[in-house]
Amino acid sequence: MEYRQLGHSGLKVSKLVMGTLTLGGRAGFEQAGNIDATQARRMLDIALDHGVNLVDTANMYSMGLAEEVLGKALQGKRDEILLASKVRTPMGEGPNDGGASRYHIIRECENSLRRLNTDHLDLYQLHQWDGETPIEESLAALDHLVQSGKVRYVGTSNYNGWQMMKAMAAAREHALVRPISQQIYYTPESREAEYEILPVGRDQGLGTLVWSPLGEGLLSGQVRRDKQVSSDHRQGTDWPEPYVHDWQRAYDIIDTLVEIGDGQGVSAARVALAWLNDRPGVTSLIVGARNEDHLEDNLASMELKLSEEEINRIEEVTRPVPIYPYWHRAMNGTDRPEPADEPFMKGFRKTMGL
C-alpha cells in the first residue's frame, strides 16, 4: 500500500480508505448495506492487512448506527487506524438538529465520540456547506474541538470551489484551524470536480478524498445497457444516487471499463479505481464495500497497472465538455497556464482540436 500526505499536514494516509456507509442499515440506509459489528470487524481486519490506515464514517450514516457498529468493530484496534467522521446533516426534527452552527458541531462531535467509543477523531469534516451559518462560526467551533483535543485535523466535504476558498480565507483572517482536506464525489462518469474543486485543492494544498469512486455501484460492471440490475445491488433499489445526466454516455463508459477489465482479467471496478487513483490532485479513494469479496476486489485495484493506451482510452470516453470559461482559456490562456488546472485543460484542448 502506498501512503500519501494529506494536504498541507504531516499526516499520511493510504491510497484506499475504508468507507462505512454500508454499516448499520436503518433509516433508508439498508438499501446501501446492513453490515453488523462482527462482519465489520472481519472487513476491518482485511483492510488493515492490506495496509489501509484510515476509516471514514459520518454521524448521518444509518442515523448514528454506522458509528455505533464501527465503534464495536474497532475495539482493541483504535490505535491502529486513523478515524474520520463528518457533521452537518440533520440528526433530528428540531431547528438546531442540523447545520454547521457551533451548537450543532460541538454537540454532534461529542455524540460521535460516544458512539465510536473513542476520545478523539483524527479528521472531522463539515459534511456540506451551511448557507445560513457564518463560516467563521463553524471554523471557530472546529478550532475549539482541536484545542480541546477531541479532534486532530479538520476538513470539508461536498464544497464548491468558491466555498472552499471562502473557508480557507476566513481561517487565515481569523487565525482559526485550516481544513487540510476536502471530500468529493469524482468518478470516471462524473468528472465535474475537474472544473473547480480539484484545482482549488491543488492550489491550496488540500488533500482530496474521493467518496464513492464507483458511483455508488454504478461502475461496478453490474449495471449494463438493457440489463436488469438485481435487487441485492444498490442500483437495483430505490437508492437515489448518483445523478446521471446522460445514461447512454454512462453505458458507453461502463462498456469501456468492462472491456479493459476483460482484457486484464479483472473487474470493471478495479479498472475504474486504478484509473482514478492516479488522477491529478487525488489523495485517496474511499471504498464502501457491501461484503468481503467486494472489499478484496477493491483492494486488489492497487496492484493493477493500466497501460498508457488504456489510461488514454478511459480519459477520452469520460472527458467532460469544456464549459465557459474553460473553453476560452483553453484557446487563449496557453501563454501563462495555471499549474493547478493545467492537467485538466489539456483534455479540453484535445476536445476542441487545439
C-alpha positions in Angstrom: 0.0 0.0 0.0 1.2 3.5 -0.9 0.7 6.3 1.6 0.2 9.9 0.6 0.5 13.1 2.6 -2.9 14.5 3.4 -2.9 18.1 2.1 -0.6 20.6 3.9 -0.5 18.4 7.0 2.1 15.9 8.1 -0.5 13.1 8.2 0.0 10.2 5.8 -3.0 8.2 4.6 -3.4 5.1 2.5 -4.4 5.3 -1.2 -7.5 3.4 -0.3 -9.7 4.3 2.6 -12.4 2.1 4.2 -15.8 3.7 4.0 -18.7 2.8 6.3 -21.9 3.8 4.6 -22.8 0.1 4.4 -22.6 -0.4 8.2 -25.8 -0.5 10.2 -28.7 -0.4 7.8 -31.6 1.7 9.1 -33.5 4.9 8.2 -33.2 4.1 4.5 -29.6 3.2 4.5 -30.4 -0.5 4.5 -30.5 -0.2 0.7 -26.8 0.5 0.8 -26.0 -2.3 3.2 -26.6 -3.6 6.7 -23.3 -4.9 7.9 -23.2 -5.7 11.6 -20.3 -5.4 14.1 -19.0 -8.9 13.6 -18.8 -8.6 9.8 -17.5 -5.1 10.1 -14.6 -6.3 12.2 -13.7 -9.0 9.7 -13.7 -6.4 6.9 -11.7 -4.1 9.0 -9.1 -6.8 9.5 -8.9 -7.4 5.8 -8.4 -3.7 5.1 -5.7 -3.4 7.8 -3.9 -6.5 6.4 -3.7 -4.6 3.1 -2.3 -1.5 4.7 -5.4 0.7 4.9 -4.9 3.1 7.7 -7.9 5.5 7.5 -11.6 4.6 8.2 -14.2 7.2 7.2 -17.7 7.5 8.6 -20.4 10.1 9.4 -23.0 10.7 12.0 -25.8 10.6 9.5 -25.0 7.1 8.2 -27.9 5.0 9.4 -28.6 7.9 11.7 -25.8 7.1 14.1 -25.9 3.3 13.9 -23.0 3.1 11.5 -20.8 4.8 14.1 -22.1 2.5 16.8 -21.3 -0.6 14.7 -17.8 0.8 13.8 -17.1 1.6 17.4 -17.7 -2.0 18.4 -15.7 -3.3 15.4 -12.8 -1.1 16.5 -12.4 -2.4 20.0 -8.8 -3.1 20.6 -7.8 -1.7 17.2 -8.4 2.0 17.6 -4.7 2.9 17.8 -4.0 1.0 14.6 -6.1 3.4 12.4 -6.9 7.0 11.7 -10.6 7.7 12.3 -12.6 10.3 10.4 -16.2 11.4 10.7 -18.5 14.2 9.5 -21.1 16.6 10.7 -23.7 19.0 9.2 -26.8 17.0 8.1 -30.0 16.9 10.3 -30.0 14.3 13.0 -33.5 15.2 14.3 -36.6 17.3 13.7 -35.5 20.3 15.8 -34.4 23.6 14.3 -30.9 23.1 15.7 -30.6 19.4 14.9 -28.6 20.1 11.7 -26.3 22.7 10.2 -22.8 23.9 10.9 -23.5 26.1 13.9 -21.2 26.0 17.0 -24.1 24.4 18.9 -24.6 21.5 16.4 -20.9 20.9 15.6 -19.8 20.5 19.2 -22.9 18.5 20.3 -22.6 16.1 17.4 -18.9 15.7 17.9 -19.5 14.6 21.4 -22.3 12.2 20.2 -19.9 10.7 17.6 -17.2 10.2 20.1 -19.6 8.4 22.4 -21.0 6.2 19.6 -17.5 5.4 18.3 -16.2 4.7 21.8 -13.2 6.9 21.4 -11.8 10.1 22.9 -10.8 11.8 19.7 -11.3 11.9 15.9 -8.3 12.2 13.7 -10.2 14.0 11.0 -13.6 15.9 11.5 -15.3 17.1 8.3 -18.1 19.5 7.6 -20.3 17.3 5.5 -22.0 20.1 3.5 -21.9 23.8 3.2 -24.3 25.6 5.5 -25.8 28.7 3.8 -27.1 30.2 7.0 -24.3 29.8 9.5 -21.2 32.2 9.0 -18.2 30.1 8.1 -16.3 31.9 10.8 -18.6 30.4 13.4 -18.2 26.9 12.0 -14.4 27.2 11.9 -14.3 28.6 15.5 -16.2 25.6 16.7 -13.8 23.2 14.9 -10.9 25.2 16.3 -12.3 24.7 19.8 -12.5 21.0 19.3 -8.9 20.9 18.1 -7.7 22.9 21.1 -9.7 20.7 23.4 -8.0 17.5 22.0 -11.2 16.0 20.7 -10.2 16.5 17.0 -6.8 16.3 15.4 -7.5 17.8 11.9 -10.4 19.2 10.1 -11.7 19.0 6.6 -14.8 19.7 4.4 -17.0 17.6 2.1 -19.1 18.5 -0.9 -18.0 22.1 -1.0 -17.9 24.2 -4.2 -14.6 25.7 -5.2 -15.7 29.2 -4.0 -17.0 27.8 -0.8 -13.6 26.1 -0.1 -11.8 29.3 -0.8 -14.1 31.3 1.4 -13.4 28.8 4.3 -9.7 29.0 3.7 -9.7 32.8 3.6 -11.7 33.0 6.8 -9.4 30.6 8.6 -6.4 32.7 7.6 -8.0 36.0 8.5 -9.2 34.9 12.0 -6.2 32.6 12.8 -8.5 29.6 13.0 -7.7 26.0 12.2 -7.4 25.5 8.4 -9.0 22.5 6.6 -6.4 20.1 5.4 -8.7 18.1 3.1 -11.8 18.0 1.0 -14.0 15.0 0.4 -15.6 15.0 -3.0 -17.6 12.9 -5.5 -15.4 12.0 -8.5 -15.7 9.1 -10.9 -14.9 8.3 -14.5 -18.6 9.0 -15.3 -18.7 12.2 -13.2 -15.6 14.4 -13.7 -17.2 17.8 -12.9 -14.8 18.2 -10.0 -12.1 19.0 -12.5 -13.7 22.4 -13.3 -13.0 24.0 -9.9 -12.8 21.6 -7.0 -9.7 19.6 -7.8 -7.8 22.7 -9.0 -8.6 24.5 -5.7 -7.3 21.5 -3.8 -4.1 21.5 -5.8 -3.7 25.3 -5.4 -4.4 25.4 -1.7 -2.6 22.3 -0.7 -5.7 20.3 0.3 -5.8 16.5 0.3 -8.7 15.2 -1.7 -10.6 12.1 -0.5 -13.0 10.7 -3.1 -16.2 9.3 -1.8 -18.0 6.5 -3.8 -15.4 6.4 -6.6 -17.5 3.6 -8.2 -20.6 5.9 -8.4 -22.5 4.0 -5.6 -22.1 0.8 -7.6 -22.9 2.3 -11.0 -19.4 1.5 -12.3 -19.0 -2.0 -10.7 -19.8 -3.7 -14.0 -23.2 -5.0 -12.8 -25.1 -2.1 -14.3 -25.2 -2.6 -18.1 -27.2 -1.5 -21.1 -30.5 -3.4 -21.5 -29.8 -5.4 -18.3 -32.0 -5.7 -15.2 -30.0 -4.9 -12.1 -30.6 -7.4 -9.2 -32.2 -6.2 -6.0 -29.2 -7.1 -4.0 -27.2 -4.4 -5.8 -27.6 -0.8 -4.6 -28.5 0.4 -8.1 -31.3 -2.2 -8.1 -33.1 -0.5 -5.2 -34.6 2.9 -4.7 -31.3 4.4 -3.7 -31.4 7.9 -5.2 -27.7 8.4 -6.1 -25.8 9.1 -8.3 -27.5 11.6 -10.6 -26.6 10.6 -14.2 -27.2 13.3 -16.8 -26.6 11.2 -19.9 -27.3 7.5 -19.5 -26.1 6.5 -23.0 -22.8 8.1 -22.2 -22.7 6.3 -18.9 -23.3 3.0 -20.6 -20.5 3.7 -23.1 -18.2 4.4 -20.1 -19.2 1.2 -18.4 -18.7 -0.8 -21.6 -15.2 0.6 -21.9 -14.3 -0.3 -18.3 -15.7 -3.8 -18.7 -13.7 -4.3 -22.0 -10.5 -3.2 -20.4 -11.2 -5.3 -17.4 -11.8 -8.4 -19.5 -8.6 -7.8 -21.3 -6.7 -7.7 -18.0 -8.7 -10.5 -16.4 -10.1 -8.2 -13.7 -13.4 -6.5 -12.8 -14.6 -3.2 -14.2 -14.5 -1.9 -10.6 -10.7 -2.5 -10.4 -10.1 -0.7 -13.6 -12.1 2.4 -12.5 -10.3 2.6 -9.2 -6.9 2.1 -10.7 -7.6 4.9 -13.2 -8.9 7.3 -10.6 -6.2 6.8 -8.0 -3.6 8.3 -10.3 -5.6 11.3 -11.4 -4.1 14.8 -10.6 -5.0 16.0 -7.2 -6.4 12.8 -5.8 -5.1 11.6 -2.5 -7.2 8.6 -1.6 -10.3 6.7 -2.7 -13.0 5.8 -0.1 -14.4 2.3 -0.8 -17.6 1.2 0.9 -18.0 -2.5 0.1 -21.1 -4.5 0.9 -19.2 -7.7 1.6 -15.8 -9.2 1.9 -15.5 -10.2 -1.7 -16.2 -6.7 -2.9 -13.7 -5.3 -0.4 -11.0 -7.7 -1.5 -11.7 -6.9 -5.2 -11.5 -3.1 -4.5 -8.2 -3.5 -2.5 -6.7 -5.5 -5.4 -7.1 -2.4 -7.6 -3.9 -1.1 -6.0 -1.9 -3.8 -7.8 -3.5 -3.2 -11.2 -1.3 -1.4 -13.8 -3.1 0.1 -16.7 -1.2 0.7 -19.9 -0.9 4.2 -21.3 -3.3 3.3 -24.1 -5.9 2.1 -21.6 -5.5 5.2 -19.5 -5.9 7.4 -22.5 -8.9 5.4 -23.7 -10.7 5.9 -20.4 -9.8 9.6 -20.3 -11.2 10.2 -23.8 -14.5 8.4 -23.3 -15.1 10.1 -19.9 -13.8 13.6 -20.7 -16.1 16.4 -19.6 -17.1 19.1 -22.0 -15.2 22.4 -21.9 -17.7 24.9 -20.4 -17.0 28.6 -20.1 -14.6 30.0 -19.1 -12.6 26.8 -19.7 -13.0 26.7 -23.4 -12.0 30.4 -23.6 -8.9 29.8 -21.5 -8.0 26.7 -23.5 -8.0 28.8 -26.6 -6.4 32.0 -25.2 -4.5 31.3 -22.0 -1.8 29.0 -23.1 0.9 31.7 -22.8 0.7 31.6 -19.0 -1.1 28.3 -17.9 -2.3 27.8 -14.4 -0.4 24.8 -12.8 -3.4 23.9 -10.6 -5.8 23.1 -13.5 -3.4 22.7 -16.5 -3.7 18.8 -16.4 -7.4 19.2 -17.0 -7.1 22.0 -19.5 -5.1 19.6 -21.7 -8.2 17.4 -22.2 -10.3 20.4 -23.1 -7.8 21.3 -25.8 -7.9 17.8 -27.2 -11.7 18.0 -27.4 -11.5 21.4 -29.2 -8.9 20.2 -31.6 -6.3 22.7 -30.3 
